[in-house]
Amino acid sequence: MIIIILSILLIIFGFIGVLLPFVPGITLMFIGILLYAVNDHFLHITQNHILIFAILTIVSIIIDYLSGIISAKLSKASKYGLIGAVVGSLLGLLIFGFLGIIIGPAVGVFIFEYLAFKSLKGSSDKAIKTLIGSLISLIINFAIAVFIIIFFIVNIIR
């Protein structure tokens, strides 16, 4: 019974953590699902389900860390802007946690593009596109979290 309560708490805290800095939300949800499945001897949640959740967790982690950099690249940021996105991602993560992963790349792109080309319009345009990409990654992670919650509830009720 303790394992069941712990797994449910991990899933709930993970779901909340999708929106909070310093909390690896999807990863906590995965651990909660895995604990529940092992405790339940994979009766309601099978090993195939666990594999799917593991893949979703890895995708979520990759999205979290690379979305700002990929967005900067798609916004046609220069090599300086891409370096700024990397620096902004790392510093943002260290200073502000999850929120820094969203905002950091955009700030980094803006600063590095502006320092390199002295164009306020070009720098802000690339930074905004980078921010939009980061926000899209947040929405994708939230959708993954909602899917995990719904899947868990549906399979436990059965």
C-alpha positions as CSV (number, residue, x, y, z in Angstrom):
1,M,0.0,0.0,0.0
2,I,2.9,2.4,0.8
3,I,4.3,1.8,-2.7
4,I,1.0,2.6,-4.3
5,I,0.7,5.9,-2.3
6,L,4.3,6.8,-3.1
7,S,3.8,6.1,-6.8
8,I,0.6,8.2,-6.9
9,L,2.3,11.0,-5.1
10,L,5.2,10.9,-7.5
11,I,2.8,11.1,-10.5
12,I,0.9,14.0,-8.9
13,F,4.1,15.9,-7.9
14,G,5.6,15.1,-11.4
15,F,2.5,16.6,-13.1
16,I,2.8,19.8,-11.0
17,G,6.5,19.7,-11.7
18,V,6.0,20.0,-15.4
19,L,5.4,23.7,-14.7
20,L,7.8,24.3,-11.8
21,P,11.5,25.1,-11.9
22,F,13.9,22.5,-10.6
23,V,11.4,19.6,-10.7
24,P,11.9,16.9,-13.4
25,G,8.1,16.5,-13.8
26,I,7.9,13.8,-16.6
27,T,10.8,11.9,-15.0
28,L,9.0,11.8,-11.6
29,M,5.8,10.7,-13.3
30,F,7.7,7.9,-15.1
31,I,9.2,6.7,-11.8
32,G,5.7,6.8,-10.2
33,I,4.2,4.7,-13.1
34,L,7.2,2.3,-12.9
35,L,6.8,1.8,-9.2
36,Y,3.1,1.2,-9.5
37,A,3.6,-1.3,-12.4
38,V,6.3,-3.3,-10.6
39,N,4.2,-3.3,-7.4
40,D,1.2,-4.5,-9.4
41,H,3.3,-7.1,-11.2
42,F,2.5,-5.3,-14.5
43,L,-1.1,-6.3,-14.3
44,H,-2.6,-2.9,-15.2
45,I,0.4,-1.3,-16.7
46,T,2.4,-3.7,-18.9
47,Q,6.1,-3.7,-19.7
48,N,5.2,-2.4,-23.2
49,H,3.5,0.5,-21.6
50,I,6.6,1.2,-19.5
51,L,8.7,1.1,-22.6
52,I,6.4,3.7,-24.2
53,F,6.6,5.9,-21.1
54,A,10.4,5.6,-21.0
55,I,10.5,6.8,-24.6
56,L,8.2,9.7,-23.8
57,T,10.4,10.6,-20.8
58,I,13.5,10.6,-23.0
59,V,11.8,12.7,-25.6
60,S,10.6,15.1,-22.9
61,I,14.2,15.5,-21.5
62,I,15.6,16.1,-25.0
63,I,12.8,18.6,-25.7
64,D,13.6,20.4,-22.5
65,Y,17.3,20.8,-23.1
66,L,17.4,21.3,-26.9
67,S,14.2,23.2,-27.7
68,G,15.7,26.7,-27.3
69,I,18.8,25.8,-29.4
70,I,16.7,24.2,-32.1
71,S,14.3,27.2,-32.1
72,A,17.3,29.6,-32.5
73,K,18.5,27.6,-35.4
74,L,15.1,27.6,-37.1
75,S,14.8,31.4,-36.5
76,K,18.0,31.7,-38.7
77,A,20.1,32.9,-35.8
78,S,23.8,33.3,-36.7
79,K,26.5,31.2,-35.1
80,Y,26.7,33.9,-32.4
81,G,23.0,33.5,-31.7
82,L,23.3,29.7,-31.5
83,I,26.2,30.1,-29.1
84,G,24.0,32.5,-27.1
85,A,21.2,30.0,-27.1
86,V,23.5,27.4,-25.6
87,V,25.0,29.8,-23.1
88,G,21.5,31.1,-22.2
89,S,20.2,27.5,-21.8
90,L,23.0,26.5,-19.4
91,L,23.0,29.7,-17.4
92,G,19.2,29.9,-17.4
93,L,19.0,26.3,-16.1
94,L,21.6,27.0,-13.4
95,I,20.1,30.2,-12.3
96,F,16.4,29.8,-12.8
97,G,15.8,26.1,-13.2
98,F,13.1,25.0,-15.6
99,L,12.0,28.6,-16.3
100,G,15.5,29.4,-17.3
101,I,15.4,26.6,-19.9
102,I,12.4,28.4,-21.5
103,I,13.6,32.0,-21.2
104,G,17.4,31.6,-21.2
105,P,17.9,30.6,-24.8
106,A,15.9,33.6,-26.0
107,V,17.8,36.0,-23.8
108,G,21.1,34.4,-25.0
109,V,20.1,34.7,-28.6
110,F,19.1,38.4,-28.2
111,I,22.3,39.4,-26.3
112,F,24.7,37.5,-28.7
113,E,22.9,38.6,-31.8
114,Y,22.8,42.2,-30.7
115,L,26.5,42.2,-29.7
116,A,27.5,40.7,-33.0
117,F,25.2,42.8,-35.4
118,K,23.9,45.8,-33.4
119,S,20.4,45.2,-34.8
120,L,17.7,45.6,-32.2
121,K,15.0,44.5,-34.6
122,G,16.9,41.4,-35.9
123,S,18.0,40.4,-32.4
124,S,14.6,40.7,-30.9
125,D,12.9,38.9,-33.8
126,K,15.2,35.9,-33.4
127,A,14.8,36.0,-29.6
128,I,11.0,36.0,-29.9
129,K,11.0,33.1,-32.3
130,T,13.4,31.2,-29.9
131,L,11.0,31.9,-27.0
132,I,8.0,30.7,-29.0
133,G,9.9,27.4,-29.7
134,S,10.7,27.1,-26.0
135,L,7.0,27.7,-25.2
136,I,6.0,25.0,-27.7
137,S,8.3,22.6,-25.9
138,L,6.5,23.4,-22.6
139,I,3.1,22.7,-24.3
140,I,4.4,19.4,-25.7
141,N,5.7,18.4,-22.2
142,F,2.4,19.4,-20.7
143,A,0.6,17.2,-23.3
144,I,2.8,14.3,-22.4
145,A,2.0,14.7,-18.7
146,V,-1.7,14.9,-19.4
147,F,-1.5,11.7,-21.5
148,I,0.4,9.9,-18.8
149,I,-2.2,11.0,-16.1
150,I,-5.1,9.9,-18.3
151,F,-3.5,6.6,-19.3
152,F,-2.7,5.9,-15.6
153,I,-6.2,6.6,-14.4
154,V,-7.9,4.7,-17.2
155,N,-5.7,1.6,-16.7
156,I,-6.0,1.6,-12.9
157,I,-9.8,1.8,-13.1
158,R,-10.0,-1.2,-15.4
